[in-house]
Amino acid sequence: MLSAEDLTLRAFRLLEVDNRVILPIKTYICLLITAADVLHCWAIPLFGIKVDACPGRLNQASLFIKCEGTFYGQCSEICGVNHGFMLIVVKAVAPDIYSKWGA
């Protein structure tokens, strides 16, 4: 979660993160999810996806994003004292923009 001093105009105070996940649209994506410490859950409601992240285990999910945009989610498992601050932001971009970003 971003601190109040780092927020820009029009940013969502309780939803913005410092490192967004950038993914391409119109591409089949395989998500591999795990955890390092305790049980977590990677969830983005607008994608209709919720995957448990278990220490020592590797979970897999498939994703196909149809349109560009910014999508918000959070850890959906009560995982500890900072559970309320475990946010997820996915920015979906066109494949050509994604390939330039990843280079």
N, CA, C and O atoms as a Tinker XYZ file with bonds, in Angstrom:
   412  protein
     1  N      0.846000   -1.165000    0.000000    73     2
     2  CA     0.000000    0.000000    0.000000    64     1     3
     3  C      0.898000    1.237000    0.000000    63     2     4     5
     4  O      1.905000    1.288000    0.707000    81     3
     5  N      0.527000    2.208000   -0.785000    73     3     6
     6  CA     1.285000    3.458000   -0.834000    64     5     7
     7  C      1.028000    4.297000    0.410000    63     6     8     9
     8  O     -0.074000    4.294000    0.958000    81     7
     9  N      2.042000    5.002000    0.841000    73     7    10
    10  CA     1.855000    5.918000    1.969000    64     9    11
    11  C      1.121000    7.158000    1.475000    63    10    12    13
    12  O      1.111000    7.438000    0.276000    81    11
    13  N      0.518000    7.891000    2.378000    73    11    14
    14  CA    -0.265000    9.078000    2.028000    64    13    15
    15  C      0.593000   10.123000    1.321000    63    14    16    17
    16  O      0.087000   10.854000    0.469000    81    15
    17  N      1.873000   10.208000    1.654000    73    15    18
    18  CA     2.754000   11.199000    1.033000    64    17    19
    19  C      3.046000   10.877000   -0.432000    63    18    20    21
    20  O      3.337000   11.782000   -1.214000    81    19
    21  N      2.971000    9.604000   -0.814000    73    19    22
    22  CA     3.298000    9.190000   -2.177000    64    21    23
    23  C      2.110000    9.201000   -3.131000    63    22    24    25
    24  O      2.280000    8.966000   -4.327000    81    23
    25  N      0.916000    9.468000   -2.625000    73    23    26
    26  CA    -0.271000    9.455000   -3.471000    64    25    27
    27  C     -0.276000   10.636000   -4.436000    63    26    28    29
    28  O      0.173000   11.733000   -4.105000    81    27
    29  N     -0.794000   10.386000   -5.638000    73    27    30
    30  CA    -0.968000   11.448000   -6.619000    64    29    31
    31  C     -2.436000   11.829000   -6.674000    63    30    32    33
    32  O     -3.284000   11.160000   -6.083000    81    31
    33  N     -2.729000   12.896000   -7.382000    73    31    34
    34  CA    -4.110000   13.333000   -7.544000    64    33    35
    35  C     -4.906000   12.248000   -8.260000    63    34    36    37
    36  O     -4.417000   11.667000   -9.229000    81    35
    37  N     -6.095000   11.971000   -7.812000    73    35    38
    38  CA    -7.014000   10.964000   -8.357000    64    37    39
    39  C     -6.614000    9.519000   -8.047000    63    38    40    41
    40  O     -7.184000    8.596000   -8.629000    81    39
    41  N     -5.670000    9.303000   -7.166000    73    39    42
    42  CA    -5.298000    7.942000   -6.763000    64    41    43
    43  C     -6.231000    7.483000   -5.643000    63    42    44    45
    44  O     -6.694000    8.286000   -4.833000    81    43
    45  N     -6.495000    6.190000   -5.615000    73    43    46
    46  CA    -7.331000    5.627000   -4.562000    64    45    47
    47  C     -6.468000    5.389000   -3.325000    63    46    48    49
    48  O     -5.519000    4.606000   -3.367000    81    47
    49  N     -6.793000    6.053000   -2.245000    73    47    50
    50  CA    -5.944000    6.040000   -1.057000    64    49    51
    51  C     -5.768000    4.653000   -0.462000    63    50    52    53
    52  O     -4.651000    4.301000   -0.083000    81    51
    53  N     -6.810000    3.860000   -0.366000    73    51    54
    54  CA    -6.718000    2.558000    0.281000    64    53    55
    55  C     -6.630000    1.393000   -0.700000    63    54    56    57
    56  O     -6.742000    0.236000   -0.295000    81    55
    57  N     -6.430000    1.687000   -1.995000    73    55    58
    58  CA    -6.341000    0.620000   -2.992000    64    57    59
    59  C     -5.048000    0.635000   -3.789000    63    58    60    61
    60  O     -4.715000   -0.363000   -4.429000    81    59
    61  N     -4.314000    1.729000   -3.769000    73    59    62
    62  CA    -3.131000    1.865000   -4.613000    64    61    63
    63  C     -1.915000    1.166000   -4.006000    63    62    64    65
    64  O     -1.743000    1.139000   -2.787000    81    63
    65  N     -1.083000    0.605000   -4.869000    73    63    66
    66  CA     0.131000   -0.097000   -4.444000    64    65    67
    67  C      1.341000    0.536000   -5.123000    63    66    68    69
    68  O      1.194000    1.320000   -6.061000    81    67
    69  N      2.534000    0.193000   -4.646000    73    67    70
    70  CA     3.734000    0.754000   -5.253000    64    69    71
    71  C      4.228000   -0.063000   -6.449000    63    70    72    73
    72  O      4.947000    0.470000   -7.293000    81    71
    73  N      3.860000   -1.337000   -6.540000    73    71    74
    74  CA     4.252000   -2.188000   -7.673000    64    73    75
    75  C      3.016000   -2.867000   -8.243000    63    74    76    77
    76  O      2.478000   -3.796000   -7.641000    81    75
    77  N      2.570000   -2.405000   -9.402000    73    75    78
    78  CA     1.416000   -3.012000  -10.067000    64    77    79
    79  C      1.850000   -4.229000  -10.882000    63    78    80    81
    80  O      2.984000   -4.298000  -11.357000    81    79
    81  N      0.943000   -5.179000  -11.036000    73    79    82
    82  CA     1.169000   -6.306000  -11.937000    64    81    83
    83  C      0.719000   -5.845000  -13.319000    63    82    84    85
    84  O     -0.423000   -5.415000  -13.485000    81    83
    85  N      1.600000   -5.928000  -14.308000    73    83    86
    86  CA     1.271000   -5.539000  -15.676000    64    85    87
    87  C      1.054000   -6.816000  -16.480000    63    86    88    89
    88  O      1.926000   -7.684000  -16.525000    81    87
    89  N     -0.124000   -6.927000  -17.122000    73    87    90
    90  CA    -0.451000   -8.113000  -17.910000    64    89    91
    91  C     -1.019000   -7.700000  -19.260000    63    90    92    93
    92  O     -1.656000   -6.651000  -19.367000    81    91
    93  N     -0.796000   -8.519000  -20.304000    73    91    94
    94  CA    -1.341000   -8.199000  -21.628000    64    93    95
    95  C     -2.796000   -8.649000  -21.764000    63    94    96    97
    96  O     -3.215000   -9.622000  -21.138000    81    95
    97  N     -3.554000   -7.934000  -22.583000    73    95    98
    98  CA    -4.928000   -8.346000  -22.868000    64    97    99
    99  C     -4.918000   -9.325000  -24.049000    63    98   100   101
   100  O     -3.926000   -9.446000  -24.768000    81    99
   101  N     -6.039000  -10.013000  -24.227000    73    99   102
   102  CA    -6.238000  -10.953000  -25.329000    64   101   103
   103  C     -5.103000  -11.970000  -25.440000    63   102   104   105
   104  O     -4.657000  -12.312000  -26.535000    81   103
   105  N     -4.649000  -12.442000  -24.281000    73   103   106
   106  CA    -3.579000  -13.431000  -24.199000    64   105   107
   107  C     -3.929000  -14.424000  -23.098000    63   106   108   109
   108  O     -4.385000  -14.026000  -22.026000    81   107
   109  N     -3.721000  -15.698000  -23.351000    73   107   110
   110  CA    -3.945000  -16.692000  -22.314000    64   109   111
   111  C     -2.784000  -16.644000  -21.331000    63   110   112   113
   112  O     -1.624000  -16.766000  -21.725000    81   111
   113  N     -3.099000  -16.465000  -20.052000    73   111   114
   114  CA    -2.094000  -16.292000  -19.008000    64   113   115
   115  C     -2.244000  -17.422000  -17.991000    63   114   116   117
   116  O     -3.351000  -17.741000  -17.557000    81   115
   117  N     -1.128000  -18.011000  -17.625000    73   115   118
   118  CA    -1.107000  -19.037000  -16.585000    64   117   119
   119  C     -0.504000  -18.414000  -15.330000    63   118   120   121
   120  O      0.639000  -17.957000  -15.353000    81   119
   121  N     -1.258000  -18.392000  -14.242000    73   119   122
   122  CA    -0.783000  -17.857000  -12.974000    64   121   123
   123  C     -0.276000  -18.998000  -12.103000    63   122   124   125
   124  O     -0.962000  -20.006000  -11.933000    81   123
   125  N      0.924000  -18.843000  -11.551000    73   123   126
   126  CA     1.468000  -19.782000  -10.582000    64   125   127
   127  C      1.585000  -19.032000   -9.266000    63   126   128   129
   128  O      2.284000  -18.023000   -9.182000    81   127
   129  N      0.906000  -19.520000   -8.245000    73   127   130
   130  CA     0.775000  -18.769000   -7.000000    64   129   131
   131  C      1.233000  -19.613000   -5.816000    63   130   132   133
   132  O      0.852000  -20.775000   -5.677000    81   131
   133  N      2.055000  -19.008000   -4.968000    73   131   134
   134  CA     2.514000  -19.638000   -3.740000    64   133   135
   135  C      2.682000  -18.559000   -2.678000    63   134   136   137
   136  O      2.489000  -17.376000   -2.958000    81   135
   137  N      3.035000  -18.957000   -1.474000    73   135   138
   138  CA     3.280000  -18.016000   -0.377000    64   137   139
   139  C      4.578000  -18.392000    0.309000    63   138   140   141
   140  O      5.016000  -19.541000    0.256000    81   139
   141  N      5.186000  -17.414000    0.950000    73   139   142
   142  CA     6.449000  -17.652000    1.639000    64   141   143
   143  C      6.271000  -17.859000    3.135000    63   142   144   145
   144  O      7.113000  -18.488000    3.776000    81   143
   145  N      5.178000  -17.336000    3.704000    73   143   146
   146  CA     5.073000  -17.356000    5.164000    64   145   147
   147  C      3.823000  -18.071000    5.675000    63   146   148   149
   148  O      3.939000  -19.099000    6.342000    81   147
   149  N      2.644000  -17.555000    5.382000    73   147   150
   150  CA     1.383000  -18.131000    5.863000    64   149   151
   151  C      0.413000  -18.245000    4.691000    63   150   152   153
   152  O      0.736000  -17.846000    3.572000    81   151
   153  N     -0.762000  -18.783000    4.944000    73   151   154
   154  CA    -1.788000  -18.924000    3.919000    64   153   155
   155  C     -2.309000  -17.557000    3.500000    63   154   156   157
   156  O     -2.717000  -16.761000    4.345000    81   155
   157  N     -2.299000  -17.279000    2.190000    73   155   158
   158  CA    -2.858000  -16.061000    1.618000    64   157   159
   159  C     -3.858000  -16.471000    0.546000    63   158   160   161
   160  O     -4.021000  -17.661000    0.273000    81   159
   161  N     -4.520000  -15.511000   -0.055000    73   159   162
   162  CA    -5.443000  -15.798000   -1.145000    64   161   163
   163  C     -5.409000  -14.641000   -2.138000    63   162   164   165
   164  O     -5.740000  -13.511000   -1.780000    81   163
   165  N     -5.012000  -14.909000   -3.382000    73   163   166
   166  CA    -4.893000  -13.900000   -4.434000    64   165   167
   167  C     -6.248000  -13.781000   -5.114000    63   166   168   169
   168  O     -6.686000  -14.705000   -5.799000    81   167
   169  N     -6.917000  -12.636000   -4.927000    73   167   170
   170  CA    -8.277000  -12.494000   -5.445000    64   169   171
   171  C     -8.474000  -11.156000   -6.137000    63   170   172   173
   172  O     -8.086000  -10.108000   -5.620000    81   171
   173  N     -9.089000  -11.209000   -7.324000    73   171   174
   174  CA    -9.510000  -10.008000   -8.042000    64   173   175
   175  C    -10.956000  -10.242000   -8.473000    63   174   176   177
   176  O    -11.204000  -10.992000   -9.417000    81   175
   177  N    -11.914000   -9.607000   -7.790000    73   175   178
   178  CA   -13.324000   -9.880000   -8.042000    64   177   179
   179  C    -13.782000   -9.666000   -9.485000    63   178   180   181
   180  O    -14.574000  -10.463000   -9.988000    81   179
   181  N    -13.310000   -8.617000  -10.170000    73   179   182
   182  CA   -13.755000   -8.371000  -11.541000    64   181   183
   183  C    -13.284000   -9.438000  -12.526000    63   182   184   185
   184  O    -13.887000   -9.602000  -13.586000    81   183
   185  N    -12.228000  -10.158000  -12.196000    73   183   186
   186  CA   -11.784000  -11.286000  -13.016000    64   185   187
   187  C    -12.517000  -12.568000  -12.636000    63   186   188   189
   188  O    -12.466000  -13.556000  -13.368000    81   187
   189  N    -13.191000  -12.551000  -11.501000    73   187   190
   190  CA   -13.840000  -13.760000  -11.012000    64   189   191
   191  C    -12.824000  -14.810000  -10.611000    63   190   192   193
   192  O    -13.039000  -16.003000  -10.826000    81   191
   193  N    -11.721000  -14.372000  -10.028000    73   191   194
   194  CA   -10.644000  -15.298000   -9.679000    64   193   195
   195  C    -10.258000  -15.148000   -8.213000    63   194   196   197
   196  O    -10.147000  -14.038000   -7.692000    81   195
   197  N    -10.057000  -16.282000   -7.565000    73   195   198
   198  CA    -9.630000  -16.333000   -6.166000    64   197   199
   199  C     -8.840000  -17.624000   -6.001000    63   198   200   201
   200  O     -9.396000  -18.718000   -6.097000    81   199
   201  N     -7.529000  -17.490000   -5.749000    73   199   202
   202  CA    -6.646000  -18.656000   -5.692000    64   201   203
   203  C     -5.877000  -18.631000   -4.383000    63   202   204   205
   204  O     -5.264000  -17.622000   -4.036000    81   203
   205  N     -5.908000  -19.738000   -3.659000    73   203   206
   206  CA    -5.156000  -19.829000   -2.406000    64   205   207
   207  C     -3.661000  -19.859000   -2.682000    63   206   208   209
   208  O     -3.196000  -20.507000   -3.620000    81   207
   209  N     -2.918000  -19.143000   -1.844000    73   207   210
   210  CA    -1.457000  -19.156000   -1.887000    64   209   211
   211  C     -0.980000  -19.838000   -0.616000    63   210   212   213
   212  O     -1.061000  -19.271000    0.473000    81   211
   213  N     -0.486000  -21.054000   -0.763000    73   211   214
   214  CA    -0.095000  -21.873000    0.385000    64   213   215
   215  C      1.419000  -22.029000    0.434000    63   214   216   217
   216  O      2.045000  -22.283000   -0.595000    81   215
   217  N      2.020000  -21.880000    1.617000    73   215   218
   218  CA     3.462000  -22.103000    1.729000    64   217   219
   219  C      3.821000  -23.547000    1.372000    63   218   220   221
   220  O      3.179000  -24.489000    1.839000    81   219
   221  N      4.845000  -23.709000    0.547000    73   219   222
   222  CA     5.281000  -25.044000    0.163000    64   221   223
   223  C      4.456000  -25.689000   -0.925000    63   222   224   225
   224  O      4.739000  -26.823000   -1.311000    81   223
   225  N      3.452000  -25.013000   -1.432000    73   223   226
   226  CA     2.591000  -25.533000   -2.498000    64   225   227
   227  C      2.575000  -24.557000   -3.658000    63   226   228   229
   228  O      2.847000  -23.370000   -3.477000    81   227
   229  N      2.260000  -25.044000   -4.842000    73   227   230
   230  CA     2.165000  -24.214000   -6.028000    64   229   231
   231  C      0.775000  -24.409000   -6.623000    63   230   232   233
   232  O      0.441000  -25.503000   -7.076000    81   231
   233  N     -0.031000  -23.357000   -6.623000    73   231   234
   234  CA    -1.358000  -23.407000   -7.222000    64   233   235
   235  C     -1.326000  -22.745000   -8.586000    63   234   236   237
   236  O     -0.534000  -21.836000   -8.837000    81   235
   237  N     -2.204000  -23.220000   -9.467000    73   235   238
   238  CA    -2.232000  -22.724000  -10.831000    64   237   239
   239  C     -3.636000  -22.261000  -11.186000    63   238   240   241
   240  O     -4.626000  -22.877000  -10.790000    81   239
   241  N     -3.712000  -21.163000  -11.941000    73   239   242
   242  CA    -4.993000  -20.659000  -12.437000    64   241   243
   243  C     -4.772000  -20.077000  -13.822000    63   242   244   245
   244  O     -3.665000  -19.652000  -14.152000    81   243
   245  N     -5.817000  -20.056000  -14.628000    73   243   246
   246  CA    -5.747000  -19.484000  -15.969000    64   245   247
   247  C     -6.522000  -18.178000  -15.996000    63   246   248   249
   248  O     -7.501000  -18.000000  -15.272000    81   247
   249  N     -6.058000  -17.264000  -16.852000    73   247   250
   250  CA    -6.663000  -15.938000  -16.925000    64   249   251
   251  C     -6.627000  -15.460000  -18.369000    63   250   252   253
   252  O     -5.629000  -15.641000  -19.067000    81   251
   253  N     -7.717000  -14.850000  -18.812000    73   251   254
   254  CA    -7.787000  -14.233000  -20.141000    64   253   255
   255  C     -8.492000  -12.894000  -19.954000    63   254   256   257
   256  O     -9.688000  -12.848000  -19.668000    81   255
   257  N     -7.747000  -11.809000  -20.118000    73   255   258
   258  CA    -8.297000  -10.463000  -19.915000    64   257   259
   259  C     -8.737000   -9.923000  -21.270000    63   258   260   261
   260  O     -7.949000   -9.904000  -22.215000    81   259
   261  N     -9.990000   -9.484000  -21.373000    73   259   262
   262  CA   -10.538000   -9.050000  -22.651000    64   261   263
   263  C    -10.317000   -7.579000  -22.960000    63   262   264   265
   264  O    -10.236000   -7.209000  -24.132000    81   263
   265  N    -10.216000   -6.727000  -21.943000    73   263   266
   266  CA   -10.114000   -5.290000  -22.202000    64   265   267
   267  C     -9.060000   -4.644000  -21.305000    63   266   268   269
   268  O     -8.719000   -5.162000  -20.242000    81   267
   269  N     -8.554000   -3.497000  -21.763000    73   267   270
   270  CA    -7.557000   -2.762000  -20.996000    64   269   271
   271  C     -8.208000   -2.112000  -19.785000    63   270   272   273
   272  O     -9.407000   -1.835000  -19.785000    81   271
   273  N     -7.412000   -1.875000  -18.762000    73   271   274
   274  CA    -7.925000   -1.208000  -17.574000    64   273   275
   275  C     -7.087000   -1.513000  -16.356000    63   274   276   277
   276  O     -6.079000   -2.216000  -16.427000    81   275
   277  N     -7.521000   -0.973000  -15.245000    73   275   278
   278  CA    -6.870000   -1.202000  -13.963000    64   277   279
   279  C     -7.856000   -1.943000  -13.076000    63   278   280   281
   280  O     -8.998000   -1.515000  -12.909000    81   279
   281  N     -7.412000   -3.050000  -12.512000    73   279   282
   282  CA    -8.276000   -3.919000  -11.737000    64   281   283
   283  C     -7.706000   -4.070000  -10.327000    63   282   284   285
   284  O     -6.498000   -4.233000  -10.154000    81   283
   285  N     -8.576000   -4.014000   -9.329000    73   283   286
   286  CA    -8.154000   -4.020000   -7.928000    64   285   287
   287  C     -8.611000   -5.295000   -7.232000    63   286   288   289
   288  O     -9.693000   -5.816000   -7.499000    81   287
   289  N     -7.764000   -5.782000   -6.337000    73   287   290
   290  CA    -8.082000   -6.960000   -5.543000    64   289   291
   291  C     -7.350000   -6.898000   -4.221000    63   290   292   293
   292  O     -6.745000   -5.884000   -3.872000    81   291
   293  N     -7.413000   -7.994000   -3.496000    73   291   294
   294  CA    -6.760000   -8.027000   -2.183000    64   293   295
   295  C     -6.573000   -9.465000   -1.741000    63   294   296   297
   296  O     -7.111000  -10.394000   -2.344000    81   295
   297  N     -5.803000   -9.632000   -0.680000    73   295   298
   298  CA    -5.680000  -10.934000   -0.049000    64   297   299
   299  C     -7.025000  -11.244000    0.603000    63   298   300   301
   300  O     -7.546000  -10.439000    1.375000    81   299
   301  N     -7.577000  -12.401000    0.293000    73   299   302
   302  CA    -8.909000  -12.749000    0.801000    64   301   303
   303  C     -8.857000  -13.829000    1.869000    63   302   304   305
   304  O     -9.833000  -14.550000    2.076000    81   303
   305  N     -7.738000  -13.940000    2.537000    73   303   306
   306  CA    -7.572000  -14.897000    3.621000    64   305   307
   307  C     -7.048000  -14.127000    4.833000    63   306   308   309
   308  O     -6.094000  -13.358000    4.713000    81   307
   309  N     -7.659000  -14.328000    5.985000    73   307   310
   310  CA    -7.167000  -13.659000    7.194000    64   309   311
   311  C     -5.799000  -14.260000    7.508000    63   310   312   313
   312  O     -5.698000  -15.376000    8.018000    81   311
   313  N     -4.757000  -13.503000    7.196000    73   311   314
   314  CA    -3.407000  -14.058000    7.228000    64   313   315
   315  C     -2.526000  -13.444000    8.302000    63   314   316   317
   316  O     -1.393000  -13.890000    8.486000    81   315
   317  N     -2.997000  -12.458000    8.999000    73   315   318
   318  CA    -2.166000  -11.856000   10.031000    64   317   319
   319  C     -2.553000  -10.417000   10.309000    63   318   320   321
   320  O     -3.579000   -9.929000    9.836000    81   319
   321  N     -1.722000   -9.756000   11.074000    73   319   322
   322  CA    -2.027000   -8.409000   11.540000    64   321   323
   323  C     -2.111000   -7.398000   10.389000    63   322   324   325
   324  O     -2.894000   -6.452000   10.475000    81   323
   325  N     -1.335000   -7.569000    9.326000    73   323   326
   326  CA    -1.351000   -6.620000    8.206000    64   325   327
   327  C     -2.208000   -7.090000    7.032000    63   326   328   329
   328  O     -2.012000   -6.637000    5.905000    81   327
   329  N     -3.140000   -7.980000    7.282000    73   327   330
   330  CA    -3.995000   -8.523000    6.236000    64   329   331
   331  C     -4.713000   -7.418000    5.460000    63   330   332   333
   332  O     -4.833000   -7.508000    4.239000    81   331
   333  N     -5.184000   -6.399000    6.134000    73   331   334
   334  CA    -5.929000   -5.316000    5.488000    64   333   335
   335  C     -5.092000   -4.466000    4.555000    63   334   336   337
   336  O     -5.636000   -3.649000    3.812000    81   335
   337  N     -3.776000   -4.641000    4.579000    73   335   338
   338  CA    -2.892000   -3.839000    3.745000    64   337   339
   339  C     -2.277000   -4.647000    2.601000    63   338   340   341
   340  O     -1.348000   -4.173000    1.947000    81   339
   341  N     -2.777000   -5.851000    2.351000    73   339   342
   342  CA    -2.261000   -6.686000    1.266000    64   341   343
   343  C     -3.160000   -6.528000    0.053000    63   342   344   345
   344  O     -4.118000   -7.277000   -0.135000    81   343
   345  N     -2.833000   -5.543000   -0.759000    73   343   346
   346  CA    -3.645000   -5.178000   -1.908000    64   345   347
   347  C     -3.008000   -5.677000   -3.197000    63   346   348   349
   348  O     -1.810000   -5.956000   -3.249000    81   347
   349  N     -3.832000   -5.785000   -4.238000    73   347   350
   350  CA    -3.372000   -6.227000   -5.557000    64   349   351
   351  C     -3.919000   -5.247000   -6.578000    63   350   352   353
   352  O     -5.103000   -4.911000   -6.550000    81   351
   353  N     -3.063000   -4.787000   -7.479000    73   351   354
   354  CA    -3.504000   -3.957000   -8.598000    64   353   355
   355  C     -2.922000   -4.553000   -9.872000    63   354   356   357
   356  O     -1.707000   -4.708000   -9.994000    81   355
   357  N     -3.797000   -4.887000  -10.825000    73   355   358
   358  CA    -3.382000   -5.408000  -12.117000    64   357   359
   359  C     -3.722000   -4.369000  -13.176000    63   358   360   361
   360  O     -4.864000   -3.923000  -13.280000    81   359
   361  N     -2.724000   -3.992000  -13.956000    73   359   362
   362  CA    -2.950000   -3.086000  -15.073000    64   361   363
   363  C     -2.889000   -3.917000  -16.348000    63   362   364   365
   364  O     -1.851000   -4.494000  -16.669000    81   363
   365  N     -4.006000   -3.976000  -17.074000    73   363   366
   366  CA    -4.080000   -4.735000  -18.318000    64   365   367
   367  C     -3.816000   -3.782000  -19.477000    63   366   368   369
   368  O     -4.487000   -2.759000  -19.614000    81   367
   369  N     -2.836000   -4.124000  -20.309000    73   367   370
   370  CA    -2.430000   -3.267000  -21.422000    64   369   371
   371  C     -2.427000   -4.070000  -22.717000    63   370   372   373
   372  O     -2.490000   -5.299000  -22.698000    81   371
   373  N     -2.354000   -3.358000  -23.844000    73   371   374
   374  CA    -2.290000   -4.005000  -25.156000    64   373   375
   375  C     -0.999000   -4.818000  -25.265000    63   374   376   377
   376  O      0.005000   -4.457000  -24.650000    81   375
   377  N     -1.009000   -5.901000  -26.032000    73   375   378
   378  CA     0.182000   -6.751000  -26.147000    64   377   379
   379  C      1.430000   -6.011000  -26.623000    63   378   380   381
   380  O      2.528000   -6.315000  -26.157000    81   379
   381  N      1.296000   -5.046000  -27.541000    73   379   382
   382  CA     2.475000   -4.313000  -28.012000    64   381   383
   383  C      3.066000   -3.433000  -26.913000    63   382   384   385
   384  O      4.286000   -3.295000  -26.826000    81   383
   385  N      2.231000   -2.843000  -26.085000    73   383   386
   386  CA     2.708000   -2.059000  -24.948000    64   385   387
   387  C      3.372000   -2.975000  -23.928000    63   386   388   389
   388  O      4.398000   -2.624000  -23.345000    81   387
   389  N      2.786000   -4.150000  -23.715000    73   387   390
   390  CA     3.354000   -5.116000  -22.767000    64   389   391
   391  C      4.741000   -5.573000  -23.228000    63   390   392   393
   392  O      5.662000   -5.671000  -22.417000    81   391
   393  N      4.889000   -5.847000  -24.502000    73   391   394
   394  CA     6.194000   -6.303000  -24.990000    64   393   395
   395  C      7.251000   -5.201000  -24.882000    63   394   396   397
   396  O      8.418000   -5.505000  -24.632000    81   395
   397  N      6.878000   -3.943000  -25.060000    73   395   398
   398  CA     7.815000   -2.836000  -24.866000    64   397   399
   399  C      8.165000   -2.677000  -23.385000    63   398   400   401
   400  O      9.310000   -2.384000  -23.043000    81   399
   401  N      7.168000   -2.874000  -22.503000    73   399   402
   402  CA     7.382000   -2.734000  -21.077000    64   401   403
   403  C      8.326000   -3.823000  -20.568000    63   402   404   405
   404  O      9.187000   -3.557000  -19.728000    81   403
   405  N      8.169000   -5.023000  -21.065000    73   403   406
   406  CA     8.965000   -6.142000  -20.591000    64   405   407
   407  C     10.383000   -6.195000  -21.154000    63   406   408   409
   408  O     11.219000   -6.955000  -20.666000    81   407
   409  N     10.651000   -5.400000  -22.167000    73   407   410
   410  CA    11.984000   -5.442000  -22.797000    64   409   411
   411  C     13.037000   -4.722000  -22.010000    63   410   412
   412  O     14.196000   -4.680000  -22.423000    81   411
